[in-house]
């Protein structure tokens, strides 16, 4: 079983009873700053402050922020280079897609994905179980492009992220409404966490799950 927690923006924690991973810890961008947060592994998709605040965590942990394949805690983690896209005609650099296998489930955290990757990457990630994908646009892909990406990758469960909320200080990004319009069957969960098992997957039907950030 995976316990998945959303803290807001692109920051998530995925945990089992044996290992825990935090993705893209943010700085003060409006969301509550978690207290006494721990993890075994912390992954940053790129060096922007709203995705790489390692000081937010306490205790010791393995830091991963470079392209490559890692074998840790009986788990395979692969960071795949992708484009952060452009803003006002200037390239924003690169971001990493984090591909993991845990509890016999595969999942992908897309960081600040700014454009749909090439066919070689799509081939590698197609058919994953769980996808964490940005949908707010401006700094990342928007909801329309996220839909195209989802159709290519064909995940079983989709968690949208990196969109504007009532507390977010990140300007320019859209709220969740365009995503909901494209996926009206999205499930709204009145919690910031959810447990996922193989039984959570619906045969031949994708799930779209929206969590609270606290």
N, CA and C atoms as a LAMMPS dump frame, in Angstrom:
ITEM: TIMESTEP
0
ITEM: NUMBER OF ATOMS
642
ITEM: BOX BOUNDS ff ff ff
-5.0000000000000000e+02 5.0000000000000000e+02
-5.0000000000000000e+02 5.0000000000000000e+02
-5.0000000000000000e+02 5.0000000000000000e+02
ITEM: ATOMS id mol type element x y z
1 1 1 N 0.832 -1.2 0
2 1 2 C 0 0 0
3 1 3 C 0.867 1.251 0
4 2 1 N 0.489 2.221 -0.811
5 2 2 C 1.142 3.519 -0.83
6 2 3 C 0.26 4.545 -0.132
7 3 1 N 0.862 5.323 0.749
8 3 2 C 0.18 6.492 1.292
9 3 3 C 0.723 7.707 0.562
10 4 1 N -0.167 8.458 -0.079
11 4 2 C 0.224 9.613 -0.871
12 4 3 C -0.316 10.87 -0.21
13 5 1 N 0.584 11.832 0.03
14 5 2 C 0.212 13.084 0.679
15 5 3 C 0.624 14.258 -0.2
16 6 1 N -0.297 15.209 -0.36
17 6 2 C -0.007 16.433 -1.114
18 6 3 C 0.095 17.6 -0.149
19 7 1 N 1.185 18.355 -0.247
20 7 2 C 1.385 19.521 0.608
21 7 3 C 1.034 20.822 -0.1
22 8 1 N 0.757 20.737 -1.394
23 8 2 C 0.521 21.905 -2.219
24 8 3 C 1.602 22.028 -3.271
25 9 1 N 1.274 22.754 -4.373
26 9 2 C 2.215 23.006 -5.452
27 9 3 C 2.667 21.667 -6.056
28 10 1 N 3.969 21.375 -6.085
29 10 2 C 4.464 20.101 -6.637
30 10 3 C 5.059 19.214 -5.563
31 11 1 N 4.774 19.527 -4.305
32 11 2 C 5.378 18.79 -3.19
33 11 3 C 4.471 17.651 -2.726
34 12 1 N 5.022 16.44 -2.767
35 12 2 C 4.303 15.232 -2.389
36 12 3 C 5.176 14.368 -1.483
37 13 1 N 4.517 13.522 -0.719
38 13 2 C 5.209 12.466 0.01
39 13 3 C 4.542 11.144 -0.327
40 14 1 N 5.341 10.186 -0.735
41 14 2 C 4.867 8.836 -1.021
42 14 3 C 5.543 7.903 -0.029
43 15 1 N 4.752 7.12 0.696
44 15 2 C 5.329 6.317 1.77
45 15 3 C 4.689 4.939 1.839
46 16 1 N 5.508 3.97 2.222
47 16 2 C 5.032 2.649 2.615
48 16 3 C 5.443 2.459 4.07
49 17 1 N 5.236 1.264 4.593
50 17 2 C 5.673 1.016 5.963
51 17 3 C 7.182 0.804 6.054
52 18 1 N 7.872 0.849 4.891
53 18 2 C 9.308 0.61 4.874
54 18 3 C 10.133 1.803 4.397
55 19 1 N 9.557 2.642 3.558
56 19 2 C 10.329 3.733 2.968
57 19 3 C 9.412 4.916 2.673
58 20 1 N 9.981 6.122 2.698
59 20 2 C 9.216 7.326 2.379
60 20 3 C 10.04 8.229 1.468
61 21 1 N 9.363 8.854 0.512
62 21 2 C 10.005 9.734 -0.459
63 21 3 C 9.246 11.042 -0.5
64 22 1 N 9.96 12.155 -0.453
65 22 2 C 9.372 13.479 -0.639
66 22 3 C 9.871 14.056 -1.956
67 23 1 N 8.947 14.634 -2.723
68 23 2 C 9.277 15.26 -3.99
69 23 3 C 9.136 16.776 -3.89
70 24 1 N 10.077 17.487 -4.441
71 24 2 C 10.025 18.933 -4.677
72 24 3 C 9.569 19.743 -3.459
73 25 1 N 10.326 19.691 -2.368
74 25 2 C 9.952 20.498 -1.193
75 25 3 C 10.033 21.987 -1.515
76 26 1 N 8.995 22.732 -1.161
77 26 2 C 8.921 24.146 -1.521
78 26 3 C 9.476 25.055 -0.425
79 27 1 N 9.718 26.315 -0.807
80 27 2 C 10 27.355 0.167
81 27 3 C 8.682 28.055 0.494
82 28 1 N 8.749 29.229 1.076
83 28 2 C 7.528 29.911 1.495
84 28 3 C 6.823 30.512 0.284
85 29 1 N 5.884 29.76 -0.269
86 29 2 C 5.108 30.231 -1.42
87 29 3 C 3.628 30.334 -1.062
88 30 1 N 3.343 30.336 0.245
89 30 2 C 1.965 30.515 0.692
90 30 3 C 1.363 29.312 1.391
91 31 1 N 1.83 28.136 1.051
92 31 2 C 1.3 26.928 1.669
93 31 3 C 1.866 26.76 3.085
94 32 1 N 1.146 26.054 3.957
95 32 2 C 1.688 25.783 5.289
96 32 3 C 3.024 25.06 5.2
97 33 1 N 3.978 25.488 5.988
98 33 2 C 5.297 24.856 6.002
99 33 3 C 5.25 23.68 6.98
100 34 1 N 5.378 22.447 6.479
101 34 2 C 5.278 21.277 7.36
102 34 3 C 6.318 21.321 8.488
103 35 1 N 5.909 20.857 9.651
104 35 2 C 6.79 20.803 10.808
105 35 3 C 7.28 19.369 11.018
106 36 1 N 8.549 19.246 11.365
107 36 2 C 9.142 17.941 11.691
108 36 3 C 8.92 16.909 10.588
109 37 1 N 9.026 17.347 9.343
110 37 2 C 8.831 16.456 8.202
111 37 3 C 10.085 15.632 7.973
112 38 1 N 9.924 14.336 7.845
113 38 2 C 11.048 13.436 7.618
114 38 3 C 10.79 12.592 6.367
115 39 1 N 11.861 12.035 5.829
116 39 2 C 11.772 11.121 4.693
117 39 3 C 13.082 10.372 4.592
118 40 1 N 13.037 9.243 3.93
119 40 2 C 14.266 8.496 3.649
120 40 3 C 14.975 9.049 2.416
121 41 1 N 14.179 9.506 1.448
122 41 2 C 14.708 10.009 0.181
123 41 3 C 13.973 11.296 -0.171
124 42 1 N 14.724 12.301 -0.626
125 42 2 C 14.124 13.558 -1.073
126 42 3 C 14.61 13.831 -2.489
127 43 1 N 13.664 14.031 -3.401
128 43 2 C 13.974 14.245 -4.805
129 43 3 C 13.561 15.648 -5.213
130 44 1 N 14.483 16.358 -5.865
131 44 2 C 14.19 17.681 -6.411
132 44 3 C 14.259 17.612 -7.928
133 45 1 N 13.21 18.071 -8.583
134 45 2 C 13.171 17.997 -10.046
135 45 3 C 14.041 19.064 -10.71
136 46 1 N 14.298 20.159 -10.007
137 46 2 C 15.19 21.205 -10.511
138 46 3 C 15.475 22.175 -9.375
139 47 1 N 16.37 23.135 -9.621
140 47 2 C 16.921 23.926 -8.534
141 47 3 C 16.103 25.153 -8.153
142 48 1 N 14.99 25.425 -8.783
143 48 2 C 14.183 26.575 -8.381
144 48 3 C 13.718 26.403 -6.938
145 49 1 N 13.667 27.523 -6.21
146 49 2 C 13.428 27.459 -4.774
147 49 3 C 12.118 26.818 -4.364
148 50 1 N 11.112 26.901 -5.227
149 50 2 C 9.822 26.303 -4.881
150 50 3 C 9.792 24.808 -5.157
151 51 1 N 10.965 24.226 -5.481
152 51 2 C 11.05 22.788 -5.733
153 51 3 C 12.269 22.14 -5.081
154 52 1 N 13.068 22.907 -4.352
155 52 2 C 14.348 22.357 -3.886
156 52 3 C 14.737 22.823 -2.482
157 53 1 N 13.754 23.054 -1.63
158 53 2 C 14.043 23.514 -0.271
159 53 3 C 14.294 22.315 0.643
160 54 1 N 15.476 21.738 0.53
161 54 2 C 15.811 20.561 1.326
162 54 3 C 15.817 20.863 2.826
163 55 1 N 16.001 22.123 3.197
164 55 2 C 16.035 22.501 4.611
165 55 3 C 14.67 22.343 5.281
166 56 1 N 13.642 22.128 4.483
167 56 2 C 12.304 21.943 5.047
168 56 3 C 12.191 20.627 5.81
169 57 1 N 13.076 19.673 5.493
170 57 2 C 13.027 18.364 6.144
171 57 3 C 14.027 18.281 7.285
172 58 1 N 13.695 17.454 8.254
173 58 2 C 14.573 17.229 9.393
174 58 3 C 15.152 15.814 9.329
175 59 1 N 16.217 15.597 10.09
176 59 2 C 16.824 14.275 10.12
177 59 3 C 17.677 14.027 8.895
178 60 1 N 18.157 12.802 8.777
179 60 2 C 19.008 12.423 7.652
180 60 3 C 18.169 11.821 6.53
181 61 1 N 18.6 12.058 5.289
182 61 2 C 17.898 11.515 4.131
183 61 3 C 18.855 11.504 2.952
184 62 1 N 18.518 10.691 1.958
185 62 2 C 19.268 10.641 0.716
186 62 3 C 18.718 11.703 -0.222
187 63 1 N 19.592 12.586 -0.697
188 63 2 C 19.201 13.668 -1.585
189 63 3 C 19.47 13.264 -3.035
190 64 1 N 18.452 13.396 -3.881
191 64 2 C 18.597 13.068 -5.296
192 64 3 C 18.173 14.273 -6.124
193 65 1 N 19.093 14.793 -6.922
194 65 2 C 18.776 15.964 -7.738
195 65 3 C 19.562 15.983 -9.043
196 66 1 N 20.082 14.821 -9.443
197 66 2 C 20.863 14.722 -10.669
198 66 3 C 20.314 13.594 -11.542
199 67 1 N 20.434 13.782 -12.846
200 67 2 C 19.982 12.769 -13.78
201 67 3 C 20.707 11.455 -13.525
202 68 1 N 19.983 10.348 -13.666
203 68 2 C 20.602 9.044 -13.464
204 68 3 C 19.627 8.032 -12.902
205 69 1 N 20.115 6.815 -12.707
206 69 2 C 19.323 5.726 -12.14
207 69 3 C 19.906 5.346 -10.79
208 70 1 N 19.035 5.204 -9.803
209 70 2 C 19.45 4.931 -8.434
210 70 3 C 18.726 3.684 -7.93
211 71 1 N 19.433 2.865 -7.174
212 71 2 C 18.842 1.689 -6.56
213 71 3 C 18.978 1.847 -5.048
214 72 1 N 17.867 2.182 -4.411
215 72 2 C 17.849 2.487 -2.984
216 72 3 C 16.653 1.816 -2.332
217 73 1 N 16.859 1.282 -1.143
218 73 2 C 15.746 0.704 -0.375
219 73 3 C 14.948 -0.299 -1.203
220 74 1 N 15.661 -1.159 -1.953
221 74 2 C 15.007 -2.142 -2.826
222 74 3 C 14.066 -1.496 -3.832
223 75 1 N 14.457 -0.331 -4.298
224 75 2 C 13.616 0.447 -5.192
225 75 3 C 14.485 1.055 -6.3
226 76 1 N 13.925 1.105 -7.479
227 76 2 C 14.615 1.73 -8.619
228 76 3 C 14.034 3.107 -8.853
229 77 1 N 14.914 4.098 -8.908
230 77 2 C 14.524 5.477 -9.172
231 77 3 C 15.306 5.966 -10.375
232 78 1 N 14.61 6.498 -11.363
233 78 2 C 15.291 7.041 -12.53
234 78 3 C 14.842 8.477 -12.763
235 79 1 N 15.809 9.401 -12.811
236 79 2 C 15.539 10.785 -13.146
237 79 3 C 15.847 11.008 -14.618
238 80 1 N 14.822 11.441 -15.348
239 80 2 C 14.888 11.591 -16.797
240 80 3 C 14.817 13.071 -17.149
241 81 1 N 15.743 13.528 -17.95
242 81 2 C 15.782 14.941 -18.314
243 81 3 C 14.628 15.291 -19.25
244 82 1 N 13.976 16.428 -18.972
245 82 2 C 12.893 16.922 -19.81
246 82 3 C 12.956 18.444 -19.836
247 83 1 N 12.171 19.057 -20.699
248 83 2 C 12.2 20.506 -20.85
249 83 3 C 11.265 21.193 -19.868
250 84 1 N 11.78 22.262 -19.244
251 84 2 C 10.967 23.129 -18.392
252 84 3 C 10.135 24.089 -19.236
253 85 1 N 10.44 24.184 -20.521
254 85 2 C 9.685 25.057 -21.411
255 85 3 C 10.271 26.457 -21.488
256 86 1 N 9.453 27.413 -21.958
257 86 2 C 9.881 28.791 -22.132
258 86 3 C 8.899 29.745 -21.468
259 87 1 N 9.409 30.916 -21.088
260 87 2 C 8.586 31.976 -20.532
261 87 3 C 9.062 33.289 -21.127
262 88 1 N 8.142 33.997 -21.789
263 88 2 C 8.487 35.263 -22.445
264 88 3 C 9.65 35.086 -23.418
265 89 1 N 9.648 33.968 -24.121
266 89 2 C 10.657 33.708 -25.127
267 89 3 C 11.99 33.22 -24.61
268 90 1 N 12.125 33.068 -23.315
269 90 2 C 13.376 32.598 -22.722
270 90 3 C 13.197 31.192 -22.166
271 91 1 N 14.183 30.343 -22.423
272 91 2 C 14.12 28.985 -21.916
273 91 3 C 14.255 28.974 -20.396
274 92 1 N 13.455 28.132 -19.76
275 92 2 C 13.495 28.009 -18.301
276 92 3 C 14.464 26.932 -17.841
277 93 1 N 15.126 26.292 -18.792
278 93 2 C 16.081 25.245 -18.431
279 93 3 C 15.443 23.87 -18.499
280 94 1 N 15.966 22.971 -17.701
281 94 2 C 15.478 21.595 -17.694
282 94 3 C 14.802 21.255 -16.381
283 95 1 N 14.037 20.211 -16.41
284 95 2 C 13.441 19.637 -15.211
285 95 3 C 13.633 18.129 -15.309
286 96 1 N 13.381 17.424 -14.227
287 96 2 C 13.501 15.973 -14.239
288 96 3 C 12.132 15.326 -14.068
289 97 1 N 11.912 14.265 -14.814
290 97 2 C 10.814 13.351 -14.549
291 97 3 C 11.362 12.271 -13.627
292 98 1 N 10.674 12.004 -12.541
293 98 2 C 11.129 10.997 -11.585
294 98 3 C 10.272 9.755 -11.731
295 99 1 N 10.881 8.678 -12.228
296 99 2 C 10.181 7.422 -12.481
297 99 3 C 10.583 6.412 -11.419
298 100 1 N 9.593 5.895 -10.682
299 100 2 C 9.87 4.987 -9.576
300 100 3 C 8.986 3.759 -9.644
301 101 1 N 9.508 2.679 -9.088
302 101 2 C 8.719 1.465 -8.877
303 101 3 C 8.743 1.149 -7.387
304 102 1 N 7.565 1.027 -6.806
305 102 2 C 7.44 0.82 -5.364
306 102 3 C 6.167 0.038 -5.101
307 103 1 N 6.263 -0.993 -4.25
308 103 2 C 5.098 -1.839 -3.946
309 103 3 C 4.469 -2.393 -5.232
310 104 1 N 5.327 -2.738 -6.195
311 104 2 C 4.877 -3.281 -7.481
312 104 3 C 3.981 -2.311 -8.249
313 105 1 N 4.151 -1.026 -7.968
314 105 2 C 3.445 0.017 -8.704
315 105 3 C 4.47 0.997 -9.24
316 106 1 N 4.227 1.481 -10.451
317 106 2 C 5.119 2.471 -11.046
318 106 3 C 4.446 3.84 -11.004
319 107 1 N 5.236 4.848 -10.693
320 107 2 C 4.665 6.183 -10.705
321 107 3 C 5.689 7.197 -11.185
322 108 1 N 5.158 8.322 -11.685
323 108 2 C 5.978 9.342 -12.316
324 108 3 C 5.606 10.707 -11.765
325 109 1 N 6.604 11.404 -11.209
326 109 2 C 6.448 12.794 -10.792
327 109 3 C 7.092 13.656 -11.867
328 110 1 N 6.331 14.606 -12.424
329 110 2 C 6.784 15.322 -13.612
330 110 3 C 7.505 16.633 -13.324
331 111 1 N 7.679 17.007 -12.064
332 111 2 C 8.353 18.263 -11.787
333 111 3 C 7.673 19.409 -12.502
334 112 1 N 8.473 20.302 -13.094
335 112 2 C 7.928 21.434 -13.848
336 112 3 C 7.959 21.154 -15.351
337 113 1 N 7.381 20.068 -15.744
338 113 2 C 7.366 19.696 -17.152
339 113 3 C 6.768 20.823 -17.989
340 114 1 N 7.529 21.287 -19
341 114 2 C 7.098 22.428 -19.787
342 114 3 C 6.646 22.106 -21.195
343 115 1 N 6.861 20.887 -21.634
344 115 2 C 6.407 20.465 -22.958
345 115 3 C 6.343 18.95 -22.984
346 116 1 N 5.6 18.417 -23.916
347 116 2 C 5.47 16.965 -24.027
348 116 3 C 6.802 16.377 -24.482
349 117 1 N 7.323 15.388 -23.771
350 117 2 C 8.621 14.796 -24.144
351 117 3 C 8.547 14.059 -25.478
352 118 1 N 9.735 13.712 -25.982
353 118 2 C 9.82 12.987 -27.23
354 118 3 C 9.343 11.553 -27.118
355 119 1 N 9.236 10.9 -28.269
356 119 2 C 8.692 9.557 -28.327
357 119 3 C 9.503 8.559 -27.499
358 120 1 N 10.828 8.758 -27.43
359 120 2 C 11.647 7.822 -26.673
360 120 3 C 11.3 7.832 -25.192
361 121 1 N 11.017 9.015 -24.654
362 121 2 C 10.622 9.109 -23.242
363 121 3 C 9.205 8.591 -23.053
364 122 1 N 8.312 8.945 -23.959
365 122 2 C 6.929 8.447 -23.864
366 122 3 C 6.923 6.925 -23.858
367 123 1 N 7.736 6.327 -24.7
368 123 2 C 7.811 4.866 -24.759
369 123 3 C 8.247 4.295 -23.415
370 124 1 N 9.174 4.961 -22.746
371 124 2 C 9.69 4.467 -21.466
372 124 3 C 8.68 4.582 -20.341
373 125 1 N 7.853 5.613 -20.363
374 125 2 C 6.948 5.862 -19.231
375 125 3 C 5.513 5.434 -19.514
376 126 1 N 5.226 5.035 -20.728
377 126 2 C 3.852 4.663 -21.083
378 126 3 C 3.367 3.495 -20.232
379 127 1 N 2.122 3.617 -19.743
380 127 2 C 1.511 2.539 -18.988
381 127 3 C 1.826 2.533 -17.506
382 128 1 N 2.378 3.641 -16.986
383 128 2 C 2.631 3.705 -15.54
384 128 3 C 1.308 3.635 -14.774
385 129 1 N 1.426 3.373 -13.488
386 129 2 C 0.224 3.287 -12.657
387 129 3 C -0.259 4.657 -12.183
388 130 1 N 0.663 5.504 -11.716
389 130 2 C 0.288 6.753 -11.068
390 130 3 C 1.094 7.901 -11.671
391 131 1 N 0.409 8.998 -12.001
392 131 2 C 1.044 10.165 -12.598
393 131 3 C 0.747 11.409 -11.775
394 132 1 N 1.81 12.155 -11.417
395 132 2 C 1.691 13.465 -10.797
396 132 3 C 2.087 14.488 -11.862
397 133 1 N 1.133 15.298 -12.329
398 133 2 C 1.38 16.115 -13.509
399 133 3 C 0.978 17.571 -13.263
400 134 1 N 1.838 18.537 -13.673
401 134 2 C 1.458 19.943 -13.539
402 134 3 C 0.383 20.311 -14.551
403 135 1 N -0.505 21.225 -14.152
404 135 2 C -1.621 21.592 -15.031
405 135 3 C -1.859 23.099 -15.083
406 136 1 N -1.071 23.886 -14.36
407 136 2 C -1.359 25.308 -14.211
408 136 3 C -0.871 26.211 -15.321
409 137 1 N -0.014 25.701 -16.207
410 137 2 C 0.486 26.523 -17.29
411 137 3 C 1.492 27.569 -16.834
412 138 1 N 1.859 28.461 -17.729
413 138 2 C 2.793 29.574 -17.515
414 138 3 C 4.223 29.068 -17.335
415 139 1 N 4.502 28.431 -16.208
416 139 2 C 5.824 27.848 -15.969
417 139 3 C 5.889 26.373 -16.374
418 140 1 N 4.753 25.768 -16.628
419 140 2 C 4.665 24.339 -16.937
420 140 3 C 3.642 24.131 -18.054
421 141 1 N 3.393 22.889 -18.381
422 141 2 C 2.285 22.606 -19.289
423 141 3 C 0.971 23.006 -18.623
424 142 1 N -0.02 23.34 -19.449
425 142 2 C -1.333 23.692 -18.927
426 142 3 C -2.253 22.474 -18.977
427 143 1 N -3.51 22.677 -18.634
428 143 2 C -4.445 21.561 -18.557
429 143 3 C -4.651 20.893 -19.915
430 144 1 N -4.708 21.684 -20.978
431 144 2 C -4.928 21.111 -22.307
432 144 3 C -3.75 20.227 -22.715
433 145 1 N -2.531 20.732 -22.501
434 145 2 C -1.359 19.932 -22.832
435 145 3 C -1.22 18.733 -21.912
436 146 1 N -1.605 18.918 -20.644
437 146 2 C -1.586 17.788 -19.708
438 146 3 C -2.52 16.68 -20.196
439 147 1 N -3.654 17.057 -20.761
440 147 2 C -4.585 16.054 -21.294
441 147 3 C -3.928 15.275 -22.439
442 148 1 N -3.233 15.979 -23.326
443 148 2 C -2.531 15.307 -24.415
444 148 3 C -1.474 14.347 -23.861
445 149 1 N -0.758 14.805 -22.849
446 149 2 C 0.283 13.982 -22.227
447 149 3 C -0.326 12.748 -21.574
448 150 1 N -1.436 12.923 -20.866
449 150 2 C -2.115 11.809 -20.211
450 150 3 C -2.569 10.78 -21.24
451 151 1 N -3.075 11.253 -22.37
452 151 2 C -3.529 10.333 -23.422
453 151 3 C -2.372 9.52 -23.997
454 152 1 N -1.181 10.092 -24.005
455 152 2 C -0.007 9.376 -24.499
456 152 3 C 0.531 8.386 -23.467
457 153 1 N 0.56 8.806 -22.204
458 153 2 C 1.186 8.004 -21.154
459 153 3 C 0.256 6.897 -20.645
460 154 1 N -1.055 7.174 -20.653
461 154 2 C -2.067 6.189 -20.258
462 154 3 C -1.879 5.676 -18.821
463 155 1 N -1.747 6.57 -17.843
464 155 2 C -1.659 6.12 -16.443
465 155 3 C -3.015 5.627 -15.945
466 156 1 N -2.979 4.883 -14.87
467 156 2 C -4.229 4.41 -14.27
468 156 3 C -4.846 5.465 -13.351
469 157 1 N -3.994 6.225 -12.651
470 157 2 C -4.457 7.269 -11.747
471 157 3 C -3.662 8.533 -12.011
472 158 1 N -4.367 9.678 -12.069
473 158 2 C -3.734 10.967 -12.304
474 158 3 C -3.987 11.883 -11.114
475 159 1 N -2.909 12.489 -10.604
476 159 2 C -3.004 13.521 -9.58
477 159 3 C -2.522 14.84 -10.194
478 160 1 N -3.398 15.831 -10.394
479 160 2 C -2.94 17.132 -10.897
480 160 3 C -2.198 17.897 -9.806
481 161 1 N -1.288 18.775 -10.234
482 161 2 C -0.512 19.578 -9.284
483 161 3 C -0.068 20.867 -9.967
484 162 1 N 0.621 21.716 -9.203
485 162 2 C 1.215 22.952 -9.717
486 162 3 C 0.159 23.83 -10.372
487 163 1 N -0.908 24.125 -9.631
488 163 2 C -1.946 25.036 -10.082
489 163 3 C -2.211 26.063 -8.976
490 164 1 N -2.879 27.118 -9.318
491 164 2 C -3.144 28.211 -8.389
492 164 3 C -4.219 27.812 -7.384
493 165 1 N -3.966 28.11 -6.115
494 165 2 C -4.963 27.933 -5.065
495 165 3 C -5.122 29.261 -4.326
496 166 1 N -6.024 29.291 -3.364
497 166 2 C -6.296 30.536 -2.651
498 166 3 C -5.126 31.002 -1.789
499 167 1 N -4.173 30.119 -1.505
500 167 2 C -3.034 30.511 -0.67
501 167 3 C -1.739 30.648 -1.459
502 168 1 N -1.703 30.16 -2.673
503 168 2 C -0.464 30.156 -3.442
504 168 3 C -0.039 31.575 -3.821
505 169 1 N 1.24 31.853 -3.637
506 169 2 C 1.813 33.147 -4.021
507 169 3 C 2.397 33.124 -5.434
508 170 1 N 2.318 31.994 -6.095
509 170 2 C 2.869 31.867 -7.443
510 170 3 C 1.904 32.509 -8.438
511 171 1 N 2.331 33.597 -9.066
512 171 2 C 1.473 34.317 -10.008
513 171 3 C 1.574 33.729 -11.409
514 172 1 N 0.54 33.951 -12.182
515 172 2 C 0.563 33.584 -13.592
516 172 3 C -0.014 32.227 -13.905
517 173 1 N -0.089 31.335 -12.921
518 173 2 C -0.588 29.995 -13.199
519 173 3 C -2.1 29.941 -13.014
520 174 1 N -2.724 29.048 -13.736
521 174 2 C -4.176 28.893 -13.667
522 174 3 C -4.571 28.04 -12.469
523 175 1 N -5.822 28.146 -12.089
524 175 2 C -6.366 27.283 -11.05
525 175 3 C -6.679 25.903 -11.6
526 176 1 N -7.399 25.124 -10.812
527 176 2 C -7.714 23.756 -11.188
528 176 3 C -8.904 23.674 -12.147
529 177 1 N -9.642 24.771 -12.305
530 177 2 C -10.884 24.725 -13.071
531 177 3 C -10.713 24.227 -14.512
532 178 1 N -9.696 24.673 -15.269
533 178 2 C -9.555 24.135 -16.644
534 178 3 C -9.356 22.625 -16.679
535 179 1 N -8.655 22.089 -15.68
536 179 2 C -8.484 20.634 -15.61
537 179 3 C -9.816 19.946 -15.345
538 180 1 N -10.597 20.495 -14.425
539 180 2 C -11.907 19.903 -14.094
540 180 3 C -12.826 19.93 -15.313
541 181 1 N -12.756 20.999 -16.097
542 181 2 C -13.585 21.077 -17.297
543 181 3 C -13.238 19.967 -18.283
544 182 1 N -11.951 19.641 -18.365
545 182 2 C -11.52 18.577 -19.271
546 182 3 C -11.773 17.189 -18.697
547 183 1 N -11.756 17.093 -17.366
548 183 2 C -11.963 15.817 -16.68
549 183 3 C -13.042 15.982 -15.605
550 184 1 N -14.306 16.123 -16.029
551 184 2 C -15.378 16.375 -15.061
552 184 3 C -15.604 15.231 -14.083
553 185 1 N -15.062 14.055 -14.379
554 185 2 C -15.213 12.915 -13.481
555 185 3 C -14.167 12.917 -12.371
556 186 1 N -13.375 13.991 -12.266
557 186 2 C -12.351 14.087 -11.229
558 186 3 C -12.965 13.921 -9.84
559 187 1 N -12.305 13.089 -9.027
560 187 2 C -12.763 12.828 -7.662
561 187 3 C -12.118 13.838 -6.712
562 188 1 N -12.92 14.544 -5.956
563 188 2 C -12.407 15.474 -4.956
564 188 3 C -12.384 14.776 -3.598
565 189 1 N -11.193 14.658 -3.034
566 189 2 C -11.013 13.993 -1.744
567 189 3 C -10.819 15.053 -0.669
568 190 1 N -11.619 15.009 0.375
569 190 2 C -11.551 16.01 1.44
570 190 3 C -10.447 15.649 2.43
571 191 1 N -9.238 15.56 1.923
572 191 2 C -8.082 15.21 2.735
573 191 3 C -6.837 15.547 1.921
574 192 1 N -5.702 15.658 2.596
575 192 2 C -4.454 15.865 1.857
576 192 3 C -3.722 14.554 1.589
577 193 1 N -4.318 13.428 1.974
578 193 2 C -3.656 12.144 1.749
579 193 3 C -4.659 11.07 1.354
580 194 1 N -4.13 10.027 0.716
581 194 2 C -4.957 8.912 0.274
582 194 3 C -4.083 7.667 0.227
583 195 1 N -4.678 6.518 0.513
584 195 2 C -3.988 5.242 0.401
585 195 3 C -4.328 4.607 -0.945
586 196 1 N -3.296 4.125 -1.621
587 196 2 C -3.464 3.515 -2.939
588 196 3 C -2.947 2.087 -2.903
589 197 1 N -3.763 1.152 -3.385
590 197 2 C -3.353 -0.23 -3.578
591 197 3 C -3.725 -0.629 -5.003
592 198 1 N -3.389 -1.835 -5.369
593 198 2 C -3.783 -2.324 -6.695
594 198 3 C -5.301 -2.317 -6.861
595 199 1 N -6.017 -2.447 -5.767
596 199 2 C -7.477 -2.423 -5.825
597 199 3 C -8.025 -1.032 -6.134
598 200 1 N -7.148 -0.018 -6.051
599 200 2 C -7.579 1.344 -6.352
600 200 3 C -7.721 1.585 -7.845
601 201 1 N -7.145 0.694 -8.659
602 201 2 C -7.194 0.861 -10.104
603 201 3 C -8.488 0.28 -10.656
604 202 1 N -9.136 1.044 -11.515
605 202 2 C -10.38 0.59 -12.118
606 202 3 C -10.083 0.015 -13.498
607 203 1 N -10.549 -1.198 -13.768
608 203 2 C -10.266 -1.815 -15.071
609 203 3 C -10.713 -0.931 -16.232
610 204 1 N -9.767 -0.663 -17.133
611 204 2 C -10.032 0.061 -18.377
612 204 3 C -10.588 1.472 -18.155
613 205 1 N -10.382 2.033 -16.952
614 205 2 C -10.879 3.369 -16.676
615 205 3 C -9.872 4.139 -15.838
616 206 1 N -9.487 5.326 -16.324
617 206 2 C -8.587 6.171 -15.555
618 206 3 C -9.337 6.846 -14.412
619 207 1 N -8.575 7.111 -13.341
620 207 2 C -9.096 7.898 -12.231
621 207 3 C -8.319 9.216 -12.173
622 208 1 N -9.023 10.284 -11.841
623 208 2 C -8.408 11.594 -11.666
624 208 3 C -8.76 12.044 -10.253
625 209 1 N -7.735 12.258 -9.436
626 209 2 C -7.964 12.491 -8.012
627 209 3 C -7.398 13.836 -7.612
628 210 1 N -8.224 14.618 -6.941
629 210 2 C -7.851 15.951 -6.479
630 210 3 C -7.829 15.944 -4.954
631 211 1 N -6.666 16.222 -4.38
632 211 2 C -6.529 16.27 -2.924
633 211 3 C -6.519 17.721 -2.435
634 212 1 N -6.812 17.909 -1.144
635 212 2 C -6.57 19.178 -0.483
636 212 3 C -5.086 19.274 -0.139
637 213 1 N -4.616 20.483 0.166
638 213 2 C -3.209 20.638 0.529
639 213 3 C -2.979 20.622 2.035
640 214 1 N -4.047 20.476 2.823
641 214 2 C -3.899 20.34 4.269
642 214 3 C -5.14 19.693 4.843
